Amino acid sequence: MKDLHKAILFMTLSAIAFAIMNGLVKYLSDFSAYQLVFFRSIGTLVITTSLLIYHKIPLKGNKRGLLILRGVGGAISLLLFFSSLKYLPVGTAVTLRYLSPIFAAVFAVIWLKEHIKPIQWLFFLLAFAGVLVLKGFDDGLSLVGLGMIILSALFMGLIFVVIAKIGKQDHPLVVVNYFMFIGTVLGGLLSISNWKNPIGAEWFLLAVLGIVGFVGQLYMTKAFQIASTNQIAPLKYLEVIFTVIIGAFWFLEIYTWWSLLGILMVMAGLTLNILYKSKSSGKV
């Protein structure tokens, strides 16, 4: 029970930090997604590497193959997510990215030999119906952005399963450090051809991007490592709520009733699945 309480706190802190990061990325959209991934990653990499050295924790980790897979999948997902924000309202993008549990469930069937019951497919269908409502009743919703964010969700689903597979065999800082190192290299190389020099306060905002990204990533990883995914995953949707508020008040984004209905359908379908799994496993 103590671990569960800590995990809930960690996930709440993570959701707040990621919502702030989402707003900053949207605000800094004049920079390429590659460059934003670079700054988000290198800012966190400096922190995680320093902490690992200070605490004398080996940087290489134990499950190196899984750590590399987590890093590559995370970097690709992040790049696609940042790219989609140029085409989609920030709240919509974050909502659709959290289709990732559906993909995580499929990967878990293949990799972890878990089973998906028929009623869970109904919950997944509800979530995907929400996507159709979002697109079908919002002519301004970009197909390019939609494709990017769904691919981002797919890679994020893979990440959840990899983190679960790593479990407690590696320190959370090691897991995050691999992700940030790969993100720094990938983002840096891809941004060389269209690099834009930050001016004035942009340097500060890009630095903050790395800090809040570190807080969100670390606490999400710690939460998934110490408690069941079914128990804490619903709290990820706090990020959606916080980000929709940021989008409405900071960027003056307009969410129609159809948009809000689609968002609620996605959140409801995924939350019902998590609650069902928790109940069936006796972890309500």
C-alpha positions in Angstrom: 0.0 0.0 0.0 2.9 2.3 0.8 4.4 1.7 -2.7 1.0 2.5 -4.3 0.7 5.8 -2.4 4.2 6.8 -3.5 3.4 5.8 -7.1 0.3 7.9 -7.2 2.3 10.9 -6.0 5.0 10.2 -8.6 2.4 10.0 -11.4 0.7 13.2 -10.4 4.0 15.1 -10.3 4.9 13.5 -13.6 1.6 14.7 -15.2 2.1 18.3 -14.0 5.6 18.4 -15.3 4.7 16.9 -18.7 1.8 19.3 -19.1 4.2 22.2 -18.6 6.6 20.7 -21.1 3.8 20.3 -23.7 3.0 24.0 -23.3 6.6 25.0 -23.7 7.0 22.8 -26.9 3.9 24.4 -28.4 5.2 27.9 -27.6 8.6 27.1 -29.1 7.1 25.6 -32.3 9.2 28.0 -34.5 12.1 25.6 -33.8 12.2 22.2 -35.6 10.9 19.1 -33.7 14.5 17.7 -34.1 16.0 20.7 -32.3 13.3 20.6 -29.6 14.1 16.9 -29.0 17.8 17.8 -28.8 17.3 20.5 -26.2 14.7 18.5 -24.2 17.1 15.5 -24.2 20.4 17.2 -23.5 19.0 19.3 -20.6 17.8 16.1 -18.9 21.0 14.2 -19.9 23.2 16.6 -18.0 21.1 16.2 -14.9 20.8 12.4 -15.0 24.5 11.8 -15.9 25.5 14.1 -13.0 23.3 12.3 -10.5 24.5 8.8 -11.7 28.1 9.9 -11.3 27.4 11.5 -7.9 25.7 8.4 -6.5 28.2 6.1 -8.1 25.6 4.2 -10.1 27.1 2.5 -13.2 25.9 4.3 -16.4 25.8 1.1 -18.5 23.1 -0.6 -16.5 22.2 -4.3 -16.5 19.6 -4.9 -19.2 21.4 -3.0 -21.9 19.5 -4.4 -24.9 16.2 -3.4 -23.3 17.6 0.0 -22.2 18.7 0.7 -25.8 15.3 -0.4 -27.1 13.6 1.9 -24.6 15.8 4.8 -25.6 15.3 4.4 -29.4 11.5 3.9 -29.0 11.3 6.8 -26.6 13.2 9.2 -28.9 11.1 8.3 -32.0 7.9 8.7 -30.0 9.0 12.1 -28.7 10.0 13.3 -32.1 6.7 12.3 -33.6 4.8 13.9 -30.7 6.7 17.2 -31.0 6.2 17.2 -34.8 2.4 16.7 -34.4 2.1 19.8 -32.3 2.7 21.9 -35.4 -0.5 20.5 -36.8 -2.8 19.7 -33.9 -4.1 21.5 -30.8 -1.9 20.6 -27.9 -4.7 19.0 -25.8 -5.9 16.9 -28.8 -2.3 15.7 -29.5 -1.8 14.7 -25.8 -5.1 12.9 -25.7 -4.4 10.9 -28.8 -0.9 10.0 -27.7 -2.5 8.2 -24.8 -3.9 5.6 -27.1 -0.6 4.0 -26.2 -2.1 1.6 -23.6 -4.0 -0.1 -26.5 -0.7 -0.7 -28.3 1.0 -1.6 -25.0 -1.7 -4.3 -24.5 -1.0 -5.8 -28.0 2.7 -5.8 -27.4 2.1 -7.4 -24.0 0.1 -10.2 -25.7 3.0 -10.9 -28.1 5.9 -10.3 -25.7 4.7 -11.0 -22.2 2.1 -13.6 -23.2 -0.7 -11.6 -21.5 -4.4 -12.1 -22.5 -6.9 -9.5 -23.7 -10.5 -10.4 -22.9 -13.5 -9.5 -25.3 -14.8 -6.8 -23.0 -11.4 -5.0 -23.2 -11.6 -4.9 -27.0 -15.0 -3.1 -26.5 -13.2 -0.5 -24.3 -10.5 -0.1 -27.0 -13.2 0.3 -29.6 -14.7 3.1 -27.5 -11.4 4.8 -27.5 -10.9 4.5 -31.2 -14.5 5.7 -31.8 -13.4 8.8 -29.9 -10.6 9.3 -32.4 -13.2 9.0 -35.2 -15.4 11.6 -33.5 -12.5 14.0 -33.2 -11.6 13.7 -36.8 -15.0 13.2 -38.3 -16.5 16.3 -36.7 -13.5 18.5 -36.9 -12.6 19.4 -40.5 -9.6 21.3 -39.2 -7.9 18.3 -37.7 -4.8 17.5 -39.8 -4.4 14.0 -41.2 -0.7 14.5 -41.1 -0.7 15.4 -37.5 -3.2 12.6 -36.7 -0.9 10.0 -38.4 2.2 11.3 -36.5 0.5 11.2 -33.1 -0.9 7.7 -33.6 2.6 6.5 -34.5 3.9 8.3 -31.5 1.3 6.4 -29.4 2.4 3.1 -30.9 6.1 3.6 -29.9 5.0 4.8 -26.5 3.0 1.6 -26.0 6.2 -0.3 -26.8 8.0 1.8 -24.1 5.5 0.8 -21.4 6.1 -2.9 -22.0 9.9 -2.5 -22.2 9.9 -0.6 -18.8 7.8 -3.3 -17.3 10.3 -5.9 -18.7 13.2 -4.0 -17.1 11.4 -3.8 -13.8 13.6 -3.1 -10.9 16.7 -4.6 -12.5 17.9 -1.1 -13.4 17.8 2.2 -11.5 15.2 4.7 -12.9 18.0 7.2 -13.5 19.8 4.6 -15.8 16.6 4.1 -17.7 16.0 7.8 -18.2 19.7 8.4 -19.0 19.7 5.9 -21.9 16.6 7.6 -23.3 18.1 11.1 -23.1 21.4 10.1 -24.5 19.8 8.5 -27.6 17.4 11.5 -27.9 20.3 13.9 -27.7 22.3 12.1 -30.5 19.2 11.6 -32.7 17.8 15.1 -32.3 21.2 16.7 -32.6 22.2 14.9 -35.9 18.8 15.5 -37.5 18.7 19.2 -36.6 22.1 20.1 -38.1 20.7 21.0 -41.5 18.1 23.4 -40.2 19.5 24.6 -36.9 18.1 27.9 -35.5 20.1 29.8 -32.9 18.0 30.6 -29.8 17.7 34.3 -28.9 17.4 35.8 -25.4 14.7 34.2 -23.3 14.5 31.3 -25.7 17.7 29.9 -24.1 16.0 29.9 -20.7 12.8 28.3 -22.0 14.8 25.5 -23.8 16.7 24.9 -20.6 13.4 24.7 -18.6 12.2 22.2 -21.2 14.9 19.8 -20.2 14.3 20.3 -16.5 10.5 19.7 -16.5 11.1 16.8 -19.0 13.5 15.3 -16.5 11.1 15.6 -13.6 8.2 14.1 -15.6 10.3 11.2 -17.1 11.9 10.3 -13.8 8.8 10.2 -11.7 6.8 8.3 -14.4 9.6 5.7 -14.6 9.8 5.4 -10.8 6.0 5.0 -10.6 5.8 2.2 -13.2 8.7 0.4 -11.5 7.2 0.3 -8.0 3.5 -0.3 -8.7 1.2 -2.1 -11.0 0.5 -0.4 -14.3 -3.2 -1.0 -13.9 -3.2 0.8 -10.6 -1.5 4.0 -11.6 -1.9 4.4 -15.4 -5.3 6.2 -15.1 -3.4 9.1 -13.5 -1.6 9.7 -16.7 -4.8 11.3 -18.0 -4.3 14.2 -15.5 -1.8 15.4 -18.1 -4.6 15.6 -20.7 -6.7 17.8 -18.4 -3.8 20.0 -17.5 -2.7 20.3 -21.1 -6.2 21.1 -22.4 -6.4 23.9 -19.8 -3.0 25.2 -21.0 -4.1 25.1 -24.6 -7.3 27.0 -23.9 -5.9 29.7 -21.7 -2.3 30.1 -23.1 -2.8 29.5 -26.8 -6.5 30.3 -27.0 -7.2 27.0 -28.6 -10.9 26.4 -29.2 -12.3 22.9 -28.3 -15.7 22.3 -29.8 -18.3 20.1 -28.0 -17.4 17.3 -30.6 -13.7 17.7 -29.7 -14.4 17.4 -26.0 -16.7 14.4 -26.6 -14.0 12.7 -28.6 -11.4 13.4 -25.9 -13.7 12.1 -23.2 -14.5 8.9 -25.2 -10.8 8.2 -25.6 -10.1 8.7 -21.9 -13.2 6.7 -20.9 -12.4 3.7 -23.0 -8.8 3.5 -21.8 -9.7 4.2 -18.1 -12.4 1.5 -18.2 -9.9 -1.0 -19.5 -7.5 -0.2 -16.7 -10.2 -0.4 -14.0 -11.4 -3.7 -15.4 -7.9 -5.1 -15.4 -7.4 -3.9 -11.8 -10.7 -5.4 -10.7 -10.1 -8.8 -12.4 -6.6 -9.0 -10.8 -8.0 -8.1 -7.4 -6.1 -4.8 -7.2 -8.9 -2.4 -7.0 
